[in-house]
Amino acid sequence: MIGIASLFMLTHLAFADQTPPSRSQLNERLDQVRSARLAVEKELLDSERTRKSAEDQLKHLKTLQKLQTQEKALTEQRLGTLEKYLGELTARKADVNHRIEQTRNELKQKFSKLIHPILSQNEALFRGDESEGESKIRENIISSLALAQSKDLEAMLADLQDAEDIESRIEQEKQQISSLMQDISEQESLIKFHQQIRQDLTEDTHEQHLVQLEEYRKLKVSEVEIEKMISGFQDRQKLEHEEDKKRNQPFISFHPKSLPWPLKGKVVDTYGQHRDSSSGLNIFKKGIEILTIAEDAPVIAVLDGRVQYSGEIPGKGKVLIVEHPHSIYTIYGGLNQIAAALGQDVHANETIGRVASEMPLYFEIRSRNVAIDPIKWLQ
């Protein structure tokens, strides 16, 4: 078991340098603090149950409060970087839209200047009721003009694609910001919950709160496990991003309401903030659960990608994590059967696993390791 001193040293070192961290460094620090916080929570639960000395429990609680404060500060810092990036994207979107409008107007003017003298010489061409021969002449004129302006058209099409990709990226950034804000709200409620445990007056209430905290901790342990794995995948994918930029690859490969559902069924648990009335905890659920009545119902990949994890995660059962271009990940948990191997390339709509009747599929979408609402992206 990790000692309190070691945990404190770990988090202290994470804050040792004063230079602004990169996004990857910030994520790594946040992972460290979360892991340390979960470990201290376990020690605190154990000490509460074994009725260790009040002094020992107070040490655990003080360390926990420091870790919670650091986690909240790091999350807010991460939120700040996303908000800054969103502002840059919004400015870029305005610039691209301006270029599109400018190119469109220039094309109209060029087309009008070139075709007007020809049409004015032939009233039938202008009216559109020309003979077959005249129709061919008009088609040839338009084809020649289109060919002459092909570079302008290609530039405008590229800008249109860029604008669409930026719009999709902006939507992702907004969802990531929303996700982190919910994370902060959850952390604030957790701090209050720990304070409440210290103030419990009856044995029954105290035990009930410890059980609630243990269930919460299990949920968060599985989330941290997934985040750590994806952080590792991202280190390798970073070089591939640079190659994508060199090849002018589109930033994103999907847009809102464009993805197929991973399973045909009913959504029984939603993404977002869920308040537990008995404990007062704001529990942020990072995925959705889909229930089907069919036995061994097929689960499909929602995007082309590659399987980066195939196995079991405590609290999530049998899990597949599929990596997609530009640091997009989809997570499929609670599988009864896994039908895709580690390292396998999978295609959208391909069966990658199955779920048992009355056992929900857990499904997440992560953009750069921040969970976003799957419902916004599913058809």
C-alpha positions in Angstrom: 0.0 0.0 0.0 1.3 3.5 -0.9 2.3 5.5 2.2 0.9 8.9 2.9 4.4 10.5 2.8 5.1 9.0 -0.6 1.8 10.2 -2.0 2.4 13.7 -0.7 5.9 13.7 -2.3 4.5 12.5 -5.6 2.0 15.3 -5.8 4.5 17.9 -4.5 6.9 17.0 -7.2 4.1 17.3 -9.8 3.9 21.0 -8.8 7.6 21.6 -8.4 8.3 23.6 -11.7 6.6 26.9 -12.2 6.6 26.9 -16.0 3.1 26.5 -17.7 2.7 22.8 -18.5 1.9 21.4 -21.9 -1.5 19.7 -22.4 0.2 16.2 -22.1 2.1 17.3 -18.9 -1.1 18.6 -17.4 -3.0 15.4 -18.2 -0.1 13.4 -16.7 -0.2 15.4 -13.5 -3.9 15.1 -13.2 -3.6 11.3 -13.6 -1.0 11.2 -10.8 -3.1 13.3 -8.4 -6.3 11.3 -9.1 -4.5 8.0 -8.6 -3.0 9.3 -5.3 -6.4 10.6 -4.2 -8.1 7.3 -4.8 -5.3 5.4 -2.9 -5.7 7.8 0.1 -9.5 7.4 0.0 -9.0 3.6 0.3 -6.6 4.1 3.2 -9.1 6.4 4.9 -11.9 4.0 4.4 -9.8 1.2 5.9 -8.9 3.3 8.9 -12.5 4.4 9.4 -13.7 0.7 9.4 -10.9 -0.5 11.7 -11.4 2.4 14.0 -7.8 3.6 14.0 -6.9 6.5 16.2 -8.5 9.9 15.5 -5.0 11.3 14.9 -4.3 8.7 12.2 -7.6 9.4 10.5 -7.0 13.1 10.6 -3.7 12.7 8.8 -5.4 10.8 6.1 -8.1 13.4 5.8 -5.7 16.3 5.6 -3.7 14.6 2.9 -6.9 13.8 1.0 -8.0 17.4 1.3 -4.7 18.6 -0.2 -5.0 16.1 -3.1 -8.6 17.2 -3.7 -7.6 20.8 -3.8 -4.8 20.0 -6.3 -7.0 17.9 -8.5 -9.6 20.8 -8.6 -6.8 23.3 -9.4 -5.4 21.1 -12.2 -8.9 20.5 -13.7 -9.5 24.3 -13.7 -6.1 24.8 -15.4 -7.0 22.2 -18.0 -10.3 23.9 -18.5 -8.5 27.2 -19.1 -6.4 25.7 -21.9 -9.5 24.3 -23.6 -11.3 27.7 -23.4 -8.2 29.4 -24.9 -8.1 26.8 -27.7 -11.8 27.3 -28.3 -11.3 31.0 -28.7 -8.6 30.3 -31.3 -10.9 27.9 -33.2 -13.7 30.4 -33.2 -11.4 33.1 -34.7 -10.2 30.6 -37.3 -13.7 29.7 -38.2 -14.6 33.3 -38.8 -11.5 33.7 -41.0 -12.3 30.6 -43.1 -16.0 31.7 -43.5 -14.7 35.1 -44.7 -12.5 33.4 -47.3 -15.3 31.2 -48.5 -17.6 34.2 -49.0 -14.8 36.2 -50.7 -14.0 33.3 -53.1 -17.7 32.8 -53.9 -18.2 36.5 -54.8 -15.0 36.5 -56.9 -16.2 33.4 -58.8 -19.6 35.1 -59.5 -17.9 38.2 -60.8 -15.5 36.3 -63.1 -18.3 34.0 -64.4 -20.5 37.0 -65.2 -17.7 39.0 -67.0 -16.8 36.0 -69.1 -20.2 34.7 -70.1 -22.2 37.9 -70.5 -20.7 39.0 -73.8 -21.4 35.5 -75.3 -25.0 35.3 -74.0 -25.8 38.8 -75.1 -25.0 37.8 -78.7 -27.5 34.9 -78.6 -30.9 35.6 -77.0 -31.9 31.9 -77.3 -28.9 31.0 -75.1 -29.9 33.6 -72.5 -33.5 32.4 -72.5 -32.5 28.7 -72.2 -34.8 27.6 -75.1 -32.0 27.1 -77.5 -31.8 24.4 -80.2 -29.8 21.2 -79.6 -26.7 22.7 -81.3 -26.9 25.9 -79.2 -27.4 23.8 -76.1 -24.1 22.0 -76.7 -22.5 25.4 -77.3 -23.7 26.6 -73.9 -22.5 23.4 -72.2 -19.1 23.8 -73.7 -18.9 27.4 -72.6 -19.9 26.5 -69.0 -17.4 23.5 -69.0 -14.6 25.8 -70.2 -15.4 28.4 -67.6 -15.5 25.8 -64.8 -12.2 24.4 -65.9 -10.6 27.8 -66.0 -11.8 28.5 -62.5 -11.0 25.0 -61.2 -8.3 26.3 -58.9 -10.6 28.8 -57.3 -13.3 26.1 -56.9 -10.8 23.7 -55.4 -9.7 26.4 -52.9 -13.3 27.1 -51.9 -14.1 23.4 -51.5 -11.0 23.0 -49.3 -12.1 26.0 -47.2 -15.6 24.5 -46.9 -14.2 21.2 -45.7 -12.0 23.1 -43.3 -15.0 25.1 -42.0 -16.9 21.8 -41.4 -14.0 20.3 -39.6 -13.5 23.4 -37.4 -17.2 23.4 -36.6 -16.9 19.7 -35.5 -13.8 20.5 -33.5 -15.5 23.5 -31.8 -18.4 21.2 -30.8 -15.9 18.7 -29.3 -14.1 21.5 -27.4 -17.4 22.8 -26.0 -18.3 19.3 -24.8 -14.8 18.8 -23.2 -15.2 22.1 -21.4 -18.7 21.0 -20.1 -17.2 17.7 -19.1 -14.4 19.3 -17.0 -16.9 21.7 -15.4 -18.9 18.7 -14.3 -15.7 17.1 -13.0 -15.1 20.2 -10.9 -18.6 20.1 -9.5 -18.1 16.5 -8.6 -14.9 17.2 -6.8 -16.5 20.0 -4.8 -19.3 17.7 -3.7 -16.8 15.0 -2.8 -14.9 17.4 -0.5 -18.3 18.2 1.2 -19.1 14.5 1.5 -15.8 13.8 3.3 -16.5 16.6 5.7 -20.0 15.1 6.3 -18.4 11.7 7.2 -16.3 13.4 9.9 -19.5 14.9 11.3 -21.7 11.7 11.3 -23.3 11.4 14.7 -24.8 7.9 14.5 -23.2 4.5 13.7 -25.8 3.7 11.0 -25.3 7.0 9.1 -21.5 6.6 9.3 -21.6 3.1 7.9 -24.0 4.1 5.1 -21.8 6.9 4.0 -18.7 4.6 4.0 -20.6 2.2 1.7 -21.6 5.0 -0.6 -18.0 6.3 -0.7 -16.7 2.8 -1.5 -19.1 2.4 -4.4 -18.1 5.9 -5.7 -14.4 5.0 -5.4 -14.8 1.8 -7.4 -16.5 3.7 -10.2 -13.7 6.2 -10.3 -10.9 3.6 -10.1 -12.2 2.1 -13.4 -12.4 5.6 -15.0 -8.8 6.4 -13.9 -7.7 3.0 -15.3 -9.2 3.9 -18.7 -7.7 7.4 -18.7 -4.2 6.0 -17.9 -4.4 3.5 -20.8 -5.6 6.2 -23.2 -2.8 8.5 -22.1 -0.4 5.8 -23.1 -2.0 5.3 -26.4 -1.8 9.1 -27.1 2.0 9.2 -26.6 2.3 6.8 -29.5 -0.3 8.5 -31.6 1.3 12.0 -31.3 3.8 11.2 -34.1 0.9 10.0 -36.3 -0.9 13.4 -35.8 2.2 15.2 -37.2 2.1 12.9 -40.2 -1.6 13.7 -40.7 -0.8 17.4 -40.7 1.9 16.9 -43.4 -0.6 15.0 -45.6 -3.3 17.7 -44.9 -5.7 15.1 -43.5 -9.0 16.4 -42.2 -8.9 17.0 -38.5 -11.9 14.9 -37.6 -13.6 11.9 -39.2 -17.1 12.3 -37.7 -19.6 15.0 -37.1 -22.6 15.5 -34.7 -25.4 13.0 -35.3 -23.4 11.0 -37.8 -22.4 7.8 -35.9 -24.4 4.5 -35.9 -25.5 3.3 -32.5 -23.2 0.6 -31.1 -26.2 -1.5 -30.0 -29.9 -1.6 -30.8 -31.7 -1.0 -27.5 -32.8 1.5 -25.0 -30.6 4.1 -23.2 -31.1 3.3 -19.4 -28.3 5.5 -18.0 -27.1 8.8 -19.4 -23.9 10.8 -19.6 -23.5 13.7 -17.3 -24.1 14.8 -13.7 -26.2 12.6 -11.5 -27.0 13.7 -7.9 -27.2 11.0 -5.3 -29.9 12.3 -3.0 -28.9 10.0 -0.1 -25.2 11.1 -0.1 -25.4 14.5 -1.8 -22.6 13.4 -4.1 -22.6 14.8 -7.7 -21.5 11.7 -9.6 -20.3 12.5 -13.1 -21.0 9.6 -15.4 -18.8 9.7 -18.5 -20.7 7.3 -20.7 -24.1 5.9 -21.4 -25.7 2.5 -20.8 -27.8 0.8 -23.5 -30.0 -2.2 -22.7 -31.3 -4.8 -25.1 -33.7 -7.7 -24.6 -32.1 -9.7 -27.4 -29.7 -12.5 -26.3 -26.1 -12.2 -27.5 -27.0 -8.9 -29.3 -24.2 -7.7 -31.6 -22.2 -4.6 -30.6 -20.7 -2.7 -33.6 -17.8 -0.3 -34.0 -19.1 3.2 -34.6 -16.0 4.4 -36.5 -13.1 2.9 -38.4 -10.2 2.3 -36.0 -7.9 -0.1 -34.3 -8.4 -2.1 -31.1 -5.9 -0.8 -28.5 -7.3 -2.7 -25.5 -9.2 -6.0 -25.2 -9.7 -7.5 -21.8 -11.3 -6.9 -18.4 -11.4 -3.7 -16.3 -12.8 -4.0 -12.7 -16.2 -2.3 -12.6 -16.6 -2.4 -16.4 -16.4 -6.1 -17.1 -15.1 -7.2 -20.6 -14.0 -4.0 -22.4 -12.8 -3.0 -25.9 -11.1 0.3 -26.5 -10.9 1.4 -30.1 -8.6 4.1 -31.3 -9.6 6.4 -34.1 -7.8 9.2 -36.0 -6.9 12.4 -34.2 -7.0 11.0 -30.6 -10.7 9.9 -30.7 -11.4 6.8 -28.6 -14.6 4.7 -28.2 -15.0 2.4 -25.2 -17.4 -0.6 -25.1 -17.8 -2.2 -21.7 -20.0 -4.9 -20.1 -19.5 -7.2 -23.1 -20.5 -10.8 -22.9 -18.3 -11.8 -25.8 -15.3 -10.0 -27.4 -15.1 -10.5 -31.1 -12.1 -8.3 -32.0 -8.5 -8.9 -31.0 -5.9 -6.5 -29.7 -4.3 -4.6 -32.6 -7.1 -5.6 -35.1 -8.3 -2.9 -37.5 -12.1 -2.6 -37.4 -14.6 -0.8 -39.6 -17.7 1.1 -38.8 -20.7 -1.2 -38.4 -18.5 -4.2 -38.0 -19.5 -6.5 -35.1 -16.8 -6.3 -32.4 -18.6 -8.0 -29.5 -21.9 -9.1 -28.0 -23.9 -8.4 -24.9 -26.2 -10.7 -22.9 -29.9 -10.1 -22.5 -30.7 -7.6 -19.8 -27.1 -6.7 -19.3 -26.4 -3.1 -20.4 -23.6 -2.1 -22.8 -21.4 0.7 -21.4 -20.4 3.1 -24.1 -18.1 6.1 -24.1 -16.6 8.5 -26.6 -13.4 10.3 -25.6 -11.8 13.2 -27.4 -8.1 13.7 -26.3 -9.0 11.6 -23.2 -11.9 13.8 -22.1 -15.3 12.1 -22.2 -17.9 13.8 -24.4 -21.6 13.1 -24.6 -22.2 10.1 -27.0 -25.8 11.1 -27.6 -24.7 14.2 -29.4 -22.7 12.2 -31.9 -25.0 9.2 -32.5 -27.6 9.2 -35.2 
